[in-house]
Amino acid sequence: MAEPAPAPARALSRKPVVVLAGLVAALALFACSAATWVAATAETTLEPVAVDVAGSDAAPAVTALGLVAAAGALALAVTGRALRTVVAAVVALAGVGALVATAAVLADPAGAARPVVGETTGMVGAGGEHVLTVWPWLAAVAALLVTACGVWALVAGRGWSAARRYERPGTAPGERPRGDEIDSWDALTEGRDPTA
């Protein structure tokens, strides 16, 4: 006979804990995308122009995937077992996608900032400095956490029981309420509540 899981392990696999962790990680990822990722100084014909490039402009996919992960984390709380597996996989893949998009900015900040710098200065391919802030690094960490939460939900979700929303109080799962079906229909016809 298998031994029951230790109390800390059971607590970490509870649905509210997993859902809350996934939601916090997804919102952290979304919040990171709103901050300045690249501080650019573009060289123009008149004078250098400072341009702050937000993560939502440098890597728009990160913002979208953060919202997908947040919606997925919330959906984990209400979905059944089969759909829960799909949703958990979507959350994990959203984290991977956000990590890839963030890594692209970390590898080439000038390329990520070019559209915003060009729009601000009116010059395409303006030279200058492109300095990364701490926010894309934090976004990468948040993306890793989102991925981990998706995998965590895949593993922990196997032990979650299915929600039984429509069972009467005091009725065992799958057990039919007492009383004859004909009597129930008669009670409805007479305007009485057959479940009372």
Accessible surface in RSA format (square Angstrom, percent):
REM  Atomic radii and reference values for relative SASA: ProtOr
REM  Chains: A
REM  Algorithm: Lee & Richards
REM  Probe-radius: 1.40
REM  Slices: 20
REM RES _ NUM      All-atoms   Total-Side   Main-Chain    Non-polar    All polar
REM                ABS   REL    ABS   REL    ABS   REL    ABS   REL    ABS   REL
RES MET A   1   238.81 123.7 153.16 101.4  85.65 203.9 131.47 111.8 107.34 142.2
RES ALA A   2    93.90  86.3  64.47  99.5  29.43  66.9  74.85 105.4  19.06  50.5
RES GLU A   3   157.91  90.7 132.56 100.3  25.35  60.4  48.01  92.9 109.90  89.7
RES PRO A   4   114.61  83.5  90.29  82.3  24.32  88.4 101.74  84.0  12.86  79.9
RES ALA A   5    48.77  44.8  34.86  53.8  13.91  31.6  40.45  57.0   8.31  22.0
RES PRO A   6    91.49  66.7  80.09  73.0  11.40  41.4  91.49  75.5   0.00   0.0
RES ALA A   7    61.30  56.4  52.69  81.3   8.61  19.6  53.56  75.4   7.74  20.5
RES PRO A   8    92.70  67.6  84.88  77.4   7.82  28.4  92.44  76.3   0.26   1.6
RES ALA A   9    46.96  43.2  35.79  55.2  11.17  25.4  41.41  58.3   5.55  14.7
RES ARG A  10   121.15  50.9 118.81  60.6   2.35   5.6  56.17  76.8  64.99  39.4
RES ALA A  11    47.48  43.7  45.21  69.8   2.27   5.2  46.73  65.8   0.75   2.0
RES LEU A  12   105.64  58.8 105.63  75.6   0.01   0.0 105.64  74.2   0.00   0.0
RES SER A  13    41.60  35.2  40.02  53.4   1.58   3.6  22.68  48.3  18.92  26.5
RES ARG A  14   139.57  58.6 134.73  68.7   4.84  11.5  38.12  52.1 101.44  61.5
RES LYS A  15    46.59  22.7  43.99  27.0   2.60   6.2  28.80  25.9  17.79  19.0
RES PRO A  16    81.63  59.5  71.44  65.1  10.18  37.0  79.10  65.3   2.53  15.7
RES VAL A  17    54.50  35.9  49.61  44.9   4.88  11.8  53.17  46.2   1.33   3.6
RES VAL A  18     0.94   0.6   0.44   0.4   0.50   1.2   0.44   0.4   0.50   1.4
RES VAL A  19    16.04  10.6  16.01  14.5   0.03   0.1  16.04  13.9   0.00   0.0
RES LEU A  20   110.75  61.7 109.24  78.2   1.51   3.8 110.63  77.7   0.12   0.3
RES ALA A  21    31.30  28.8  20.16  31.1  11.14  25.3  27.91  39.3   3.39   9.0
RES GLY A  22     3.06   3.8   0.00   N/A   3.06   3.8   2.40   6.6   0.66   1.5
RES LEU A  23    37.25  20.7  37.25  26.6   0.00   0.0  37.25  26.2   0.00   0.0
RES VAL A  24    88.35  58.1  85.87  77.7   2.48   6.0  87.25  75.8   1.11   3.0
RES ALA A  25     6.07   5.6   3.48   5.4   2.59   5.9   5.97   8.4   0.11   0.3
RES ALA A  26     0.02   0.0   0.00   0.0   0.02   0.0   0.00   0.0   0.02   0.1
RES LEU A  27    88.64  49.4  85.62  61.3   3.02   7.6  86.09  60.5   2.55   6.9
RES ALA A  28    41.55  38.2  33.17  51.2   8.39  19.1  40.48  57.0   1.07   2.8
RES LEU A  29     0.10   0.1   0.10   0.1   0.00   0.0   0.10   0.1   0.00   0.0
RES PHE A  30    70.89  35.5  70.77  43.8   0.11   0.3  70.77  42.9   0.11   0.3
RES ALA A  31    59.51  54.7  48.46  74.8  11.05  25.1  53.46  75.3   6.05  16.0
RES CYS A  32     9.66   7.3   9.66  10.8   0.00   0.0   0.00   0.0   9.66  10.4
RES SER A  33     1.38   1.2   1.38   1.8   0.00   0.0   0.00   0.0   1.38   1.9
RES ALA A  34    74.52  68.5  48.21  74.4  26.31  59.8  52.67  74.2  21.85  57.9
RES ALA A  35    22.01  20.2  11.93  18.4  10.07  22.9  21.84  30.8   0.16   0.4
RES THR A  36    43.25  30.8  39.08  39.6   4.17   9.9  14.96  20.1  28.29  42.8
RES TRP A  37     0.00   0.0   0.00   0.0   0.00   0.0   0.00   0.0   0.00   0.0
RES VAL A  38     0.00   0.0   0.00   0.0   0.00   0.0   0.00   0.0   0.00   0.0
RES ALA A  39    37.92  34.9  35.17  54.3   2.75   6.3  35.66  50.2   2.26   6.0
RES ALA A  40     2.13   2.0   0.26   0.4   1.87   4.2   0.26   0.4   1.87   4.9
RES THR A  41    50.86  36.2  50.59  51.3   0.27   0.6  27.37  36.8  23.49  35.5
RES ALA A  42     1.58   1.5   0.43   0.7   1.16   2.6   1.58   2.2   0.00   0.0
RES GLU A  43    92.66  53.2  87.42  66.1   5.24  12.5  37.94  73.4  54.72  44.7
RES THR A  44    31.56  22.4  13.49  13.7  18.07  43.1  13.42  18.0  18.15  27.4
RES THR A  45   127.97  91.0  91.00  92.3  36.96  88.1  78.97 106.1  48.99  74.1
RES LEU A  46   167.64  93.4 135.16  96.7  32.48  81.7 137.80  96.8  29.84  80.3
RES GLU A  47   115.31  66.2 111.50  84.4   3.81   9.1  29.93  57.9  85.38  69.7
RES PRO A  48    79.55  58.0  62.85  57.3  16.70  60.7  63.17  52.2  16.38 101.8
RES VAL A  49    48.18  31.7  45.11  40.8   3.07   7.4  48.18  41.9   0.00   0.0
RES ALA A  50    87.06  80.0  59.29  91.5  27.78  63.2  59.61  83.9  27.45  72.7
RES VAL A  51     7.58   5.0   4.43   4.0   3.15   7.6   7.45   6.5   0.13   0.3
RES ASP A  52   100.80  70.6  76.67  76.3  24.13  57.1  16.78  39.5  84.02  83.8
RES VAL A  53     0.01   0.0   0.00   0.0   0.01   0.0   0.01   0.0   0.00   0.0
RES ALA A  54    23.45  21.6  22.31  34.4   1.15   2.6  22.31  31.4   1.15   3.0
RES GLY A  55     0.00   0.0   0.00   N/A   0.00   0.0   0.00   0.0   0.00   0.0
RES SER A  56    43.87  37.1  36.71  49.0   7.16  16.5  20.72  44.1  23.15  32.4
RES ASP A  57    76.22  53.4  59.01  58.7  17.22  40.7   6.06  14.3  70.16  70.0
RES ALA A  58    14.03  12.9   0.00   0.0  14.03  31.9   0.00   0.0  14.03  37.2
RES ALA A  59     6.12   5.6   2.10   3.2   4.02   9.2   6.12   8.6   0.00   0.0
RES PRO A  60    87.68  63.9  82.58  75.3   5.10  18.6  83.54  69.0   4.14  25.7
RES ALA A  61    47.42  43.6  39.17  60.4   8.26  18.8  46.24  65.1   1.18   3.1
RES VAL A  62     0.00   0.0   0.00   0.0   0.00   0.0   0.00   0.0   0.00   0.0
RES THR A  63    29.66  21.1  29.66  30.1   0.00   0.0  29.66  39.8   0.00   0.0
RES ALA A  64    54.46  50.1  48.78  75.3   5.68  12.9  53.28  75.0   1.17   3.1
RES LEU A  65    42.67  23.8  42.66  30.5   0.00   0.0  42.66  30.0   0.00   0.0
RES GLY A  66     0.10   0.1   0.00   N/A   0.10   0.1   0.00   0.0   0.10   0.2
RES LEU A  67    95.63  53.3  91.69  65.6   3.95   9.9  91.99  64.6   3.65   9.8
RES VAL A  68    64.86  42.7  59.50  53.9   5.36  12.9  63.46  55.1   1.40   3.8
RES ALA A  69     0.07   0.1   0.00   0.0   0.07   0.1   0.00   0.0   0.07   0.2
RES ALA A  70    10.02   9.2  10.02  15.5   0.00   0.0  10.02  14.1   0.00   0.0
RES ALA A  71    61.62  56.7  52.24  80.6   9.38  21.3  57.11  80.4   4.52  12.0
RES GLY A  72     7.31   9.0   0.00   N/A   7.31   9.0   6.74  18.5   0.58   1.3
RES ALA A  73     0.21   0.2   0.21   0.3   0.00   0.0   0.21   0.3   0.00   0.0
RES LEU A  74   100.76  56.1  95.91  68.6   4.85  12.2  96.14  67.5   4.62  12.4
RES ALA A  75    29.50  27.1  25.06  38.7   4.44  10.1  29.17  41.1   0.33   0.9
RES LEU A  76     3.57   2.0   3.57   2.6   0.00   0.0   3.57   2.5   0.00   0.0
RES ALA A  77    41.80  38.4  29.06  44.8  12.74  29.0  29.06  40.9  12.74  33.8
RES VAL A  78   101.61  66.9  87.61  79.3  13.99  33.7  93.15  80.9   8.45  22.9
RES THR A  79    19.19  13.7  10.09  10.2   9.10  21.7  14.91  20.0   4.29   6.5
RES GLY A  80    40.79  50.3   0.00   N/A  40.79  50.3  31.52  86.5   9.27  20.8
RES ARG A  81   135.88  57.0 130.15  66.3   5.73  13.6  58.20  79.5  77.68  47.1
RES ALA A  82    84.39  77.6  68.45 105.6  15.94  36.3  77.66 109.4   6.73  17.8
RES LEU A  83   100.06  55.7  96.68  69.2   3.38   8.5  98.58  69.2   1.48   4.0
RES ARG A  84     5.46   2.3   5.46   2.8   0.00   0.0   3.82   5.2   1.64   1.0
RES THR A  85    74.40  52.9  71.88  72.9   2.52   6.0  51.23  68.8  23.17  35.0
RES VAL A  86    84.88  55.9  81.97  74.2   2.90   7.0  84.88  73.7   0.00   0.0
RES VAL A  87    19.05  12.5  18.50  16.7   0.56   1.3  19.05  16.6   0.00   0.0
RES ALA A  88     0.17   0.2   0.17   0.3   0.00   0.0   0.17   0.2   0.00   0.0
RES ALA A  89    34.92  32.1  33.59  51.8   1.33   3.0  34.85  49.1   0.07   0.2
RES VAL A  90    63.96  42.1  62.36  56.5   1.60   3.9  63.24  54.9   0.72   2.0
RES VAL A  91     1.93   1.3   1.93   1.7   0.00   0.0   1.93   1.7   0.00   0.0
RES ALA A  92    10.71   9.9  10.70  16.5   0.01   0.0  10.71  15.1   0.00   0.0
RES LEU A  93   121.63  67.7 114.84  82.2   6.79  17.1 115.18  80.9   6.44  17.3
RES ALA A  94     3.91   3.6   0.92   1.4   2.99   6.8   3.15   4.4   0.76   2.0
RES GLY A  95     0.00   0.0   0.00   N/A   0.00   0.0   0.00   0.0   0.00   0.0
RES VAL A  96    66.51  43.8  66.51  60.2   0.00   0.0  66.51  57.8   0.00   0.0
RES GLY A  97    24.75  30.5   0.00   N/A  24.75  30.5  21.72  59.6   3.03   6.8
RES ALA A  98     0.00   0.0   0.00   0.0   0.00   0.0   0.00   0.0   0.00   0.0
RES LEU A  99    51.81  28.9  51.81  37.1   0.00   0.0  51.81  36.4   0.00   0.0
RES VAL A 100    98.89  65.1  95.24  86.2   3.65   8.8  97.53  84.7   1.37   3.7
RES ALA A 101    18.68  17.2  11.24  17.3   7.45  16.9  17.77  25.0   0.91   2.4
RES THR A 102     0.00   0.0   0.00   0.0   0.00   0.0   0.00   0.0   0.00   0.0
RES ALA A 103    49.16  45.2  44.54  68.7   4.62  10.5  46.48  65.5   2.68   7.1
RES ALA A 104    62.09  57.1  48.59  75.0  13.50  30.7  57.39  80.8   4.70  12.5
RES VAL A 105     3.84   2.5   3.55   3.2   0.29   0.7   3.77   3.3   0.07   0.2
RES LEU A 106    35.48  19.8  20.35  14.6  15.13  38.0  20.56  14.4  14.92  40.2
RES ALA A 107    88.60  81.5  48.23  74.4  40.37  91.8  59.37  83.6  29.23  77.4
RES ASP A 108    74.02  51.9  72.06  71.7   1.97   4.6  26.79  63.0  47.24  47.1
RES PRO A 109    27.07  19.7  27.07  24.7   0.00   0.0  27.07  22.3   0.00   0.0
RES ALA A 110    33.02  30.4  32.10  49.5   0.92   2.1  32.10  45.2   0.92   2.4
RES GLY A 111    18.24  22.5   0.00   N/A  18.24  22.5   6.92  19.0  11.32  25.3
RES ALA A 112    18.83  17.3   4.59   7.1  14.24  32.4  14.76  20.8   4.07  10.8
RES ALA A 113     0.00   0.0   0.00   0.0   0.00   0.0   0.00   0.0   0.00   0.0
RES ARG A 114   122.08  51.3 118.92  60.6   3.17   7.5  39.63  54.2  82.45  50.0
RES PRO A 115    90.36  65.9  73.99  67.4  16.37  59.5  85.99  71.0   4.38  27.2
RES VAL A 116    30.98  20.4  30.11  27.3   0.87   2.1  30.98  26.9   0.00   0.0
RES VAL A 117     4.45   2.9   4.45   4.0   0.00   0.0   4.45   3.9   0.00   0.0
RES GLY A 118    14.24  17.6   0.00   N/A  14.24  17.6   9.44  25.9   4.80  10.7
RES GLU A 119   153.91  88.4 122.56  92.7  31.34  74.6  48.68  94.2 105.22  85.9
RES THR A 120    79.75  56.7  45.76  46.4  34.00  81.0  40.12  53.9  39.63  59.9
RES THR A 121    28.81  20.5   0.00   0.0  28.81  68.7   6.59   8.9  22.22  33.6
RES GLY A 122    66.71  82.3   0.00   N/A  66.71  82.3  34.62  95.0  32.09  71.9
RES MET A 123    66.79  34.6  62.44  41.3   4.35  10.4  61.67  52.4   5.12   6.8
RES VAL A 124   145.44  95.7 115.60 104.7  29.84  71.9 116.43 101.2  29.00  78.7
RES GLY A 125    53.37  65.8   0.00   N/A  53.37  65.8  24.47  67.2  28.90  64.7
RES ALA A 126    17.35  16.0   0.00   0.0  17.35  39.5   4.50   6.3  12.84  34.0
RES GLY A 127    43.71  53.9   0.00   N/A  43.71  53.9  35.48  97.4   8.23  18.4
RES GLY A 128    37.08  45.7   0.00   N/A  37.08  45.7   7.59  20.8  29.49  66.0
RES GLU A 129   117.60  67.5 113.02  85.5   4.58  10.9  43.48  84.1  74.12  60.5
RES HIS A 130    44.19  24.2  20.94  14.6  23.25  59.5  12.33  12.7  31.86  37.1
RES VAL A 131    85.52  56.3  82.30  74.5   3.22   7.8  85.52  74.3   0.00   0.0
RES LEU A 132    47.39  26.4  26.11  18.7  21.27  53.5  26.11  18.3  21.27  57.2
RES THR A 133    38.97  27.7  28.67  29.1  10.30  24.5  38.11  51.2   0.86   1.3
RES VAL A 134    88.27  58.1  80.47  72.8   7.81  18.8  83.52  72.6   4.75  12.9
RES TRP A 135    97.10  39.0  97.10  47.0   0.00   0.0  75.59  40.3  21.51  34.9
RES PRO A 136     0.00   0.0   0.00   0.0   0.00   0.0   0.00   0.0   0.00   0.0
RES TRP A 137   137.97  55.4 136.87  66.2   1.10   2.6 124.31  66.3  13.66  22.2
RES LEU A 138    76.35  42.5  73.98  52.9   2.37   6.0  73.98  52.0   2.37   6.4
RES ALA A 139     0.00   0.0   0.00   0.0   0.00   0.0   0.00   0.0   0.00   0.0
RES ALA A 140    13.52  12.4  13.52  20.9   0.00   0.0  13.52  19.0   0.00   0.0
RES VAL A 141    80.96  53.3  80.90  73.2   0.06   0.1  80.90  70.3   0.06   0.2
RES ALA A 142     4.54   4.2   3.95   6.1   0.59   1.3   4.35   6.1   0.20   0.5
RES ALA A 143     0.00   0.0   0.00   0.0   0.00   0.0   0.00   0.0   0.00   0.0
RES LEU A 144    98.21  54.7  94.33  67.5   3.87   9.7  94.57  66.4   3.63   9.8
RES LEU A 145    95.14  53.0  95.10  68.0   0.04   0.1  95.10  66.8   0.04   0.1
RES VAL A 146     0.60   0.4   0.39   0.4   0.21   0.5   0.60   0.5   0.00   0.0
RES THR A 147    27.42  19.5  27.42  27.8   0.00   0.0  27.06  36.3   0.36   0.5
RES ALA A 148    54.87  50.5  45.09  69.6   9.78  22.2  51.70  72.8   3.17   8.4
RES CYS A 149    13.06   9.9  11.34  12.6   1.72   4.0   1.62   4.1  11.44  12.3
RES GLY A 150     0.02   0.0   0.00   N/A   0.02   0.0   0.02   0.1   0.00   0.0
RES VAL A 151    73.94  48.7  73.94  66.9   0.00   0.0  73.94  64.2   0.00   0.0
RES TRP A 152    73.94  29.7  68.33  33.1   5.61  13.2  64.04  34.1   9.90  16.1
RES ALA A 153     1.21   1.1   0.03   0.0   1.18   2.7   0.03   0.0   1.18   3.1
RES LEU A 154    52.95  29.5  46.50  33.3   6.44  16.2  48.13  33.8   4.82  13.0
RES VAL A 155    91.18  60.0  84.06  76.1   7.12  17.1  84.06  73.0   7.12  19.3
RES ALA A 156    10.59   9.7   1.87   2.9   8.72  19.8   8.00  11.3   2.60   6.9
RES GLY A 157     3.38   4.2   0.00   N/A   3.38   4.2   3.38   9.3   0.00   0.0
RES ARG A 158   174.19  73.1 161.98  82.6  12.21  29.1  62.16  85.0 112.03  67.9
RES GLY A 159    70.65  87.1   0.00   N/A  70.65  87.1  37.91 104.0  32.73  73.3
RES TRP A 160    16.56   6.6  12.79   6.2   3.76   8.8  16.29   8.7   0.26   0.4
RES SER A 161    88.71  75.0  73.98  98.7  14.72  33.9  46.65  99.3  42.05  58.9
RES ALA A 162    52.66  48.4  42.08  64.9  10.58  24.1  42.82  60.3   9.83  26.1
RES ALA A 163    69.19  63.6  33.06  51.0  36.13  82.2  43.07  60.7  26.12  69.2
RES ARG A 164   140.96  59.2 108.33  55.2  32.63  77.7  29.68  40.6 111.28  67.4
RES ARG A 165   167.53  70.3 131.37  67.0  36.16  86.1  58.39  79.8 109.14  66.1
RES TYR A 166   200.27  93.5 167.05  95.0  33.22  86.4 138.03 103.7  62.24  76.7
RES GLU A 167    70.00  40.2  49.57  37.5  20.43  48.6  18.20  35.2  51.80  42.3
RES ARG A 168    95.95  40.3  89.33  45.5   6.63  15.8  27.89  38.1  68.06  41.2
RES PRO A 169   133.15  97.0 103.60  94.4  29.56 107.4 116.03  95.8  17.13 106.4
RES GLY A 170    93.34 115.1   0.00   N/A  93.34 115.1  45.90 126.0  47.44 106.2
RES THR A 171    26.52  18.9  11.39  11.6  15.13  36.0   4.30   5.8  22.22  33.6
RES ALA A 172    51.34  47.2  41.41  63.9   9.93  22.6  47.79  67.3   3.55   9.4
RES PRO A 173    85.56  62.4  63.68  58.0  21.88  79.5  64.16  53.0  21.40 133.0
RES GLY A 174    68.79  84.8   0.00   N/A  68.79  84.8  41.73 114.5  27.06  60.6
RES GLU A 175    90.52  52.0  76.18  57.6  14.34  34.1  36.73  71.0  53.79  43.9
RES ARG A 176   162.89  68.4 150.48  76.7  12.41  29.6  70.47  96.3  92.42  56.0
RES PRO A 177    68.76  50.1  51.95  47.4  16.81  61.1  57.58  47.5  11.18  69.5
RES ARG A 178   228.74  96.0 197.99 100.9  30.76  73.2  81.49 111.4 147.25  89.2
RES GLY A 179    66.25  81.7   0.00   N/A  66.25  81.7  35.38  97.1  30.87  69.1
RES ASP A 180    74.69  52.3  66.01  65.7   8.68  20.5  25.37  59.7  49.32  49.2
RES GLU A 181    95.67  54.9  92.71  70.1   2.97   7.1  37.70  72.9  57.97  47.3
RES ILE A 182   117.53  66.9 116.65  86.9   0.87   2.1 117.53  84.6   0.00   0.0
RES ASP A 183    86.72  60.7  82.68  82.3   4.05   9.6  26.11  61.4  60.62  60.5
RES SER A 184    41.57  35.1  40.34  53.8   1.23   2.8  19.46  41.4  22.11  31.0
RES TRP A 185   170.26  68.3 170.04  82.3   0.22   0.5 145.07  77.3  25.20  40.9
RES ASP A 186    67.01  46.9  65.98  65.7   1.03   2.4  15.20  35.8  51.81  51.7
RES ALA A 187     5.55   5.1   5.55   8.6   0.00   0.0   5.55   7.8   0.00   0.0
RES LEU A 188    97.08  54.1  81.13  58.0  15.95  40.1  81.62  57.3  15.46  41.6
RES THR A 189   118.25  84.1  83.18  84.3  35.07  83.6  72.40  97.2  45.86  69.3
RES GLU A 190   117.21  67.3  82.10  62.1  35.11  83.6  43.87  84.9  73.34  59.9
RES GLY A 191    71.16  87.7   0.00   N/A  71.16  87.7  36.05  98.9  35.10  78.6
RES ARG A 192   136.12  57.2 128.43  65.5   7.69  18.3  68.72  93.9  67.40  40.8
RES ASP A 193    89.67  62.8  69.69  69.4  19.98  47.3  33.74  79.4  55.93  55.8
RES PRO A 194    46.83  34.1  18.26  16.6  28.57 103.9  23.24  19.2  23.60 146.6
RES THR A 195    75.03  53.4  65.13  66.0   9.89  23.6  51.11  68.7  23.92  36.2
RES ALA A 196   117.30 107.9  45.89  70.8  71.41 162.5  83.61 117.7  33.70  89.3
END  Absolute sums over single chains surface
CHAIN  1 A    11789.8       9443.9       2345.9       8076.7       3713.1
END  Absolute sums over all chains
TOTAL         11789.8       9443.9       2345.9       8076.7       3713.1
